[in-house]
Amino acid sequence: MFYYTYILKSEIDNKFYTGYTKNLKLRFKLHEDGEIDSTKRRRPLKLIYYEACLNQQDATHREKYLKTYLGKMFLKNRLKSYLIG
C-alpha cells in the first residue's frame, strides 16, 4: 500500500495546501465536499501534484519538506510549465 503526499491549489485565492494520505481519491473528495476544515472555505480546489511513498513516515517527511522554503522551490521548478501557464 502506498501513502501519498499531495498539493492542492485553491481556485479562490491561488494558494497551495500540502497534505498526505493513504487514500488519495477519498481524501480529495473530502476536500472537494468541504469536509476538511483547513480547505473548506478555499474551494474549488485542484489536485496539481502528488507523489507516492512506500510508508507513512516517508510521506510525512516529504510533506514537511515540501512546506519548507527548499521544498517550495522544488515544486516551483517541478511545476514550472503549469505555474506559468
Number of C-alpha atoms within 10 A of each C-alpha: 10 15 20 24 25 23 20 21 20 17 13 11 11 12 11 17 16 16 19 23 18 17 12 19 9 11 17 19 12 15 20 17 13 16 13 14 10 10 20 15 11 20 16 17 22 16 14 13 14 15 14 17 18 11 13 17 11 15 23 18 12 20 20 15 14 20 16 11 10 11 15 13 13 14 16 14 12 12 13 11 9 10 11 7 5
